Amino acid sequence: MRHRFDVRIGPVGFRVGADWRAPIDQLADLYRDYPGCEDGIPDFTVRLFAARPWRRWIRPKMMMGGDFVLPEAAPVALRHGLLAAEMAMNLQMALGQRRYLLLHASAVERDGHALVMTGVSGAGKSTLAALLAGRGWRLMGDEFVLLDPATRLVHAFPRLVSVKNAAIAVVARATPGGRWGPLLADTPKGAIRHLVPDTRAIAAMADPAHPALILFPAFGHDADIRPVAPSEMFVRLTQASTNYVALGERGFEALTRLVTTVPACAIDYPDNEAALRLVEQAWATT
């Protein structure tokens, strides 16, 4: 690749290469406080490249590749290069990670214990994680939660927080002084801006935490909180995991231990203030 950037996020190192300088410069700026790959060796490689040579200059479109690929993945416009890089990093983790059980979830930490939030797209887990981080919780991750099958600990993976549409203004007000990436308009999910995790999250990203509560939030409903049984929790988390099947017995054992030792609840909420109250209410019972 003509342009390259290396970064380590939590326990995972990435090498991102591109045919264009712009997305690499954006990554280097937003991840400037992060370390490089351990011993200079990445765990995963990402490539952003032109499907045809002329696509580098005429209506430039980038394909996403790397160690693992989805051949049917659609090309992305150059103006959305930062989003393409983040998506390609997600892809490598989803298809290639075998050390940890991956949950598509966000996580925050308090006093050495982790709150894990997962749900369907639009449930508000990224927004809630960013708002809780603005209230003193440590952000552990926005996209993936990494559960170690051997130690049962949750490892931090504090990527850029992907904030969408109306939530951008809400999170910006709640995190004054936060560092943001450019506004990416007209993406498949609308407007997106990436929030850089605060210095505490980056400095402590090597520190794991004990999972203490699994939360299933749902936005757009009257305020409600209810427990989730281990059987329902197991089904929901298998659906939220990108590598549960690939891990085989290790994945089954890790998830079984999680659902039988960690409480879970679901919250419905009409607005963010109600959600934050319900989170604190649920946390107080753990």
N, C-alpha and C positions, 0 to 999 in steps of 0.2 A: 504494500500500500504506500502511496506517495506521502501520506500524512498519518501520524500515529500518536496515540496517547495511552499511557498505562496508569491504572489506578487500582487500589485495593479498598474494598468496601467490606467492613467486618472481616470475616475469614476468607473472603473470595477475591482473587485478583483477576482483572480484565485487561486485555490489550485490544484497543479499538483502532482500526485503521480505516482510512477513507480515501477516495479519489479526490475529494474536495477538502480545502483547508477549513472552511467555515464551521462545519459541525465539530471538528476537532478543537478549534479555538474556543468554541462555546463550552465544550466539555472541560477543557483545561482550565477555563476561568471558573466555572461553577464548582469543580472538584479540586480547586487549587489547595485547599487545606487538608486534603486526604493524602495518605502515603501512597507510594508506588507499589508495584507487585513485589512480594517477598522474594529476595534474591534475584529480582528482575525476571522471574518466571511467572507468567500468568496461568491461572486455572482455565480460563476460557478466552478464546479469540473471537472478535467481532469484525466483520468486514462490511463496509458501506461502499457499494461500487455501482458503476454504470452498466446496465445490461447491454448497451451498445456503445461503442466509443464516442459517437456523436452526441449521445445523451449527457456527456459531461458538460457540453456547452449549449446545446439547443434544447430548450424546455427540459432542463436537467431533472432526471429522475434517478433515485437511488434504490438499489436492491439491497436487502438485508441478508447477510450470510455469516459464516464463521465455522466453528467446529461442528455445529448442528444447524440444519436448515429446514425450512418448510418450503418446498418448491412452489407451492401455490400462493405464497405471500405476495401481496400486491406491492408495486413500487411506491415510493414516497417522494413527494416533491422536495427539492433541495431546501426550500424555505422552512420545511419541517424536519431538517436534518437532526436537530437535537432530539426530537421525539423519536425519530428512526433509531438513533443510537441507543436510547433508553429501551425501546421496544426490543431491539436486537440483543441487548444484555439480558433482558427478561427471558427471551427465547432460549439463550444458552443455558440459563439456570433451569428453566422449565423442562428442557429436553435432556440436559446432561448432568444435572446435579445428582450425585449418588451418596454423598457423605452425610447429608442431612435430609430429614423429612421436610419437604416444603409445603407450607400452607399459604395460599393466596390470602393474605391478611395484613393488617397493620398491627403494630405493637408499641406500647409505651411501658416505662418501668418506673417504679417507686419503691424505695427501700429494698432493693434487690429482688423485687417480685414483678413479674410481667403481666400486663393486661393485654390479651390478644383479641383483636376484633376482626371478624370476618363476615362476609355477606355477599349478596349479589351486587353487580355493578349498579351504582347509584344509591347504595345503602348508607353512604356517608362515612365509611371507615377512614378514608384518607383525611377528610375534613376534621373528623373527631380527633384523630391522632395529632394533627397540626394544632388544633385548639388546646388539647391537653398539654402538648409540649409548651405552648405559650403560658400555661398555668403551672409550670414547674415540674411536670413529668419529663422523664428522659425519653426522647424519641428513639425507638429501636429499629423501626422499619416501617415503610409505607406499602411496599409491594409484596414482599415475601417475609414470612416468619420461618426461621431455620431451627428446627427441633432436633437435637442430637439424640439419636436412639440409644447411645451408650450411657450418657450422663443424665438424660432427661431434661437438660437445660435448654433454654431458648437463647440463641445467639443473635446479636444485633446485625442488621443489614441496612444501615441508614442511607439508603439511596435518596436522590432528590425526591421531594414530595410532589406528586402530580395533582395539582389543584385545578378544578374544572369550573367553567361557566360562572354562575352567581357566587359560588363558594370562594372565588378568587378575592373579591372585595371583602368578604367576611373574614377570611383568614388574614388578609393584609391588615385589617383593623386590629385583629387580635395579636398580631406579631409585629409591633412597630420596630423598625430597624432591621427587619428580616431581609435577607438577600435573595433576590428573585432572578430567574432567567427571563428571556424575552417572552412576550405574549405571542402564542401560536394560535392564530385564528383559523377557522374553517377546517379543523381537523375532523376525522370521523366522529369524535366525541365532543365536538364544539370547540370552544376556546379553552386553551390549556396554558398554565404557567407553572414552572417548577420552582419550588421553594427549597433553598439550601438548608439542610438541618443545622441547628445551632452548634456552637463550638463545644458545648457539653456532650452532645450526641456523638460528634466526631471523635472527641478525645477519649470517650468511654466505649467506643464501638468494639473493643476487644473484651469487654466485660459481659459475660452471659448473665442470665437471670432465671429464677425459678418461676415457671408458669403458675399463676395464682388464680386467674379467672379467664374464662372464654366468654366473649360477648358477641351476640348476634344482633347488630342494630338494623333497624328498618325505618327509613325516613318517610314522612308524609302521612302519619297516622296519629290518632290521639295517644297521649302519653300512657305508657303501660310497661310493666316489667313482670316477667314470669320466669320461673326456673325451666331449664331444658334438661330432660332426662339423658342419662349416658347413652342410651340406644339411639335417640334422635341426634345427639351430639356426634356420635360416631358416623352416622350416615352423612350429616352435613359436612363433617371435616374430610371424609373421603372425597366428597364432591369438590371441596376447596383445595385438595392437594393435587399438585401436578405430577408427582412422582411416587405416589403411594403404591401403585401397582408395580412399578419398576423396582422398588425396594423389596418387594416380596415379603418374606416372613419378618424381616427387620421392621418394615413399615407397619405391618399389622400389630406387632408387639408394641412398638412405640406409640401408636395411636390408641391401642387398648389401655396401656398404662395411663395415657393422658386423660382419657375420658372417665376412667375409674378413680382418678386421684385429684382431678381439678374440677371445681364446680363450673357450671355454665348457666347463663341466663340470656333471654332475648329481651330487647327493649324496642318499643315503638316510640317515635317522637315526632312532634309537629314542627319543631324548630331546634336550633342548636343549644339554646339555654336549657330547654327541657332535657335534651340529650345529656348535657354535662351534669345536670342534677341527678339524672338516673344513673349515670356512670358512677358518680360518687356514692350514691345509695347502694348500688350493687357491690362496689369495692369495700364498703364498710362492713359487709357481711362475710367477707372472706377471712 
